[in-house]
């Protein structure tokens, strides 16, 4: 998944960020969907509350059912 501020892609809002050493995990709200993205070290990390755009290759997605 690519997180950008470009004009194209799925709109999402950054809920929170978690620094994990070599990566940063973003919690995102994208409409009715809750998502997480892992950014590599050295990537620009958007601040909490900012709007970003998501683009991805469908074959690279990992979908999970919502918890009951």
DRENPA-3360 file (N, C-alpha, C; in nm, 2 decimals, always signed):
BEGIN
1 = XXXXXXXX = +0.08/-0.12/+0.00/+0.00/+0.00/+0.00/+0.09/+0.12/+0.00 ~ +0.05/+0.22/-0.08/+0.12/+0.35/-0.08/+0.04/+0.45/-0.02 ~ +0.09/+0.53/+0.08/+0.03/+0.64/+0.14/+0.08/+0.77/+0.09 ~ -0.01/+0.85/+0.02/+0.04/+0.97/-0.04/-0.06/+1.08/-0.01 ~ -0.02/+1.20/-0.05/-0.11/+1.32/-0.04/-0.16/+1.36/-0.18 ~ -0.14/+1.26/-0.28/-0.18/+1.29/-0.42/-0.34/+1.30/-0.42 ~ -0.38/+1.35/-0.54/-0.53/+1.37/-0.55/-0.60/+1.24/-0.59 ~ -0.53/+1.13/-0.62/-0.60/+1.01/-0.66/-0.58/+0.90/-0.55;
9 = XXXXXXXX = -0.67/+0.80/-0.55/-0.66/+0.70/-0.45/-0.78/+0.70/-0.35 ~ -0.78/+0.61/-0.26/-0.88/+0.60/-0.16/-0.85/+0.70/-0.05 ~ -0.95/+0.78/-0.02/-0.93/+0.88/+0.09/-0.93/+0.82/+0.23 ~ -0.84/+0.85/+0.31/-0.84/+0.80/+0.45/-0.78/+0.91/+0.54 ~ -0.81/+0.89/+0.67/-0.77/+0.99/+0.77/-0.68/+0.91/+0.87 ~ -0.57/+0.97/+0.91/-0.47/+0.90/+1.00/-0.53/+0.92/+1.14 ~ -0.56/+0.80/+1.21/-0.61/+0.80/+1.35/-0.49/+0.81/+1.44 ~ -0.39/+0.73/+1.42/-0.27/+0.72/+1.51/-0.15/+0.66/+1.44;
17 = XXXXXXXX = -0.04/+0.68/+1.50/+0.09/+0.63/+1.45/+0.16/+0.55/+1.56 ~ +0.23/+0.45/+1.52/+0.31/+0.37/+1.61/+0.44/+0.34/+1.56 ~ +0.55/+0.39/+1.62/+0.68/+0.37/+1.57/+0.73/+0.23/+1.62 ~ +0.77/+0.15/+1.53/+0.81/+0.01/+1.56/+0.96/-0.01/+1.53 ~ +1.04/+0.09/+1.54/+1.18/+0.07/+1.51/+1.21/+0.10/+1.37 ~ +1.22/-0.01/+1.28/+1.25/+0.01/+1.14/+1.13/+0.05/+1.06 ~ +1.01/+0.05/+1.12/+0.89/+0.08/+1.04/+0.79/+0.16/+1.13 ~ +0.69/+0.22/+1.07/+0.59/+0.29/+1.14/+0.45/+0.24/+1.10;
25 = XXXXXXXX = +0.37/+0.21/+1.19/+0.23/+0.15/+1.16/+0.13/+0.27/+1.18 ~ +0.05/+0.29/+1.07/-0.05/+0.39/+1.07/-0.19/+0.32/+1.09 ~ -0.27/+0.37/+1.18/-0.41/+0.33/+1.19/-0.49/+0.43/+1.11 ~ -0.57/+0.38/+1.02/-0.64/+0.47/+0.92/-0.79/+0.44/+0.92 ~ -0.87/+0.55/+0.91/-1.01/+0.54/+0.88/-1.03/+0.57/+0.73 ~ -1.10/+0.48/+0.66/-1.13/+0.51/+0.52/-1.28/+0.48/+0.50 ~ -1.36/+0.58/+0.52/-1.50/+0.56/+0.52/-1.55/+0.47/+0.63 ~ -1.61/+0.36/+0.59/-1.65/+0.26/+0.69/-1.55/+0.15/+0.72;
33 = XXXXXXXX = -1.43/+0.16/+0.66/-1.33/+0.06/+0.68/-1.21/+0.12/+0.77 ~ -1.17/+0.03/+0.86/-1.05/+0.06/+0.94/-0.94/-0.02/+0.88 ~ -0.83/+0.05/+0.86/-0.71/-0.01/+0.80/-0.58/+0.02/+0.87 ~ -0.48/-0.05/+0.85/-0.35/-0.03/+0.90/-0.25/-0.03/+0.78 ~ -0.15/+0.05/+0.78/-0.05/+0.06/+0.68/+0.09/+0.06/+0.75 ~ +0.18/-0.01/+0.70/+0.32/-0.01/+0.75/+0.41/+0.07/+0.66 ~ +0.47/+0.17/+0.71/+0.56/+0.25/+0.63/+0.70/+0.22/+0.67 ~ +0.79/+0.21/+0.56/+0.93/+0.18/+0.59/+1.00/+0.29/+0.66;
41 = XXXXXXXX = +1.11/+0.26/+0.73/+1.19/+0.36/+0.79/+1.24/+0.46/+0.69 ~ +1.24/+0.59/+0.74/+1.28/+0.70/+0.65/+1.17/+0.76/+0.57 ~ +1.05/+0.69/+0.57/+0.93/+0.75/+0.50/+0.88/+0.87/+0.57 ~ +0.82/+0.96/+0.50/+0.75/+1.07/+0.56/+0.63/+1.02/+0.63 ~ +0.61/+1.05/+0.76/+0.50/+1.00/+0.84/+0.40/+1.12/+0.85 ~ +0.28/+1.10/+0.80/+0.18/+1.21/+0.81/+0.13/+1.22/+0.96 ~ +0.10/+1.34/+1.00/+0.06/+1.36/+1.14/-0.08/+1.31/+1.17 ~ -0.12/+1.27/+1.29/-0.25/+1.23/+1.33/-0.35/+1.33/+1.28;
49 = XXXXXXXX = -0.47/+1.28/+1.23/-0.57/+1.37/+1.19/-0.56/+1.41/+1.04 ~ -0.45/+1.39/+0.98/-0.43/+1.44/+0.84/-0.50/+1.34/+0.74 ~ -0.54/+1.40/+0.63/-0.61/+1.32/+0.52/-0.50/+1.28/+0.43 ~ -0.50/+1.15/+0.39/-0.41/+1.09/+0.30/-0.48/+1.02/+0.19 ~ -0.41/+0.97/+0.09/-0.47/+0.89/-0.01/-0.40/+0.75/-0.02 ~ -0.47/+0.65/-0.04/-0.41/+0.51/-0.04/-0.42/+0.45/-0.18 ~ -0.32/+0.40/-0.22/-0.32/+0.32/-0.35/-0.25/+0.19/-0.32 ~ -0.29/+0.09/-0.40/-0.24/-0.05/-0.37/-0.26/-0.14/-0.49;
57 = XXXXXXXX = -0.18/-0.25/-0.49/-0.21/-0.36/-0.58/-0.30/-0.46/-0.51 ~ -0.42/-0.49/-0.58/-0.51/-0.58/-0.51/-0.45/-0.71/-0.47 ~ -0.36/-0.76/-0.54/-0.29/-0.89/-0.50/-0.21/-0.88/-0.37 ~ -0.18/-0.76/-0.33/-0.10/-0.74/-0.21/-0.18/-0.72/-0.08 ~ -0.31/-0.71/-0.09/-0.40/-0.69/+0.02/-0.41/-0.81/+0.11 ~ -0.43/-0.79/+0.24/-0.46/-0.90/+0.33/-0.59/-0.85/+0.41 ~ -0.70/-0.91/+0.38/-0.83/-0.88/+0.43/-0.86/-0.97/+0.55 ~ -0.92/-0.91/+0.65/-0.96/-0.99/+0.77/-1.10/-0.96/+0.81;
65 = XXXX = -1.17/-1.05/+0.86/-1.31/-1.03/+0.90/-1.31/-0.94/+1.03 ~ -1.41/-0.86/+1.04/-1.43/-0.78/+1.16/-1.45/-0.87/+1.28 ~ -1.41/-0.83/+1.40/-1.43/-0.91/+1.52/-1.58/-0.90/+1.56 ~ -1.63/-1.01/+1.61/-1.77/-1.01/+1.65/-1.79/-0.94/+1.78;
% end
